Amino acid sequence: GYDGLESFHLWKDYKQLIAQYKRYVYPRLGSLTGLPDGIENGIIVNAPQIGVSSTFIRESISKGKDMRYFVPQPVWEIIVNKNLYRA
């Protein structure tokens, strides 16, 4: 998400990721339409802005909520099979 750009430099091997891959950035509600200064090799995805974040999804799963319709089916299967994000 767009909000993650500010902390991208804290990711493990972030320089290698920048060198090898383009960064597709999902817009967030209220975010700007362009990339911030200093952010290279990024593409803002033309997608609808909705108020659902990965944090919201993880926290909801930890509370026992069914979030299968918020992620692709293969991702949901991994979350369930590996019992991820459960309290």
Secondary structure, DSSP 4 states (H G I P E B T S, - for coil): -GGGGGGGGGSTTHHHHHHH--EEE---TT--SSPPTT--SEEE------S--HHHHHHHHHTT---GGGS-HHHHHHHHHTTTT--
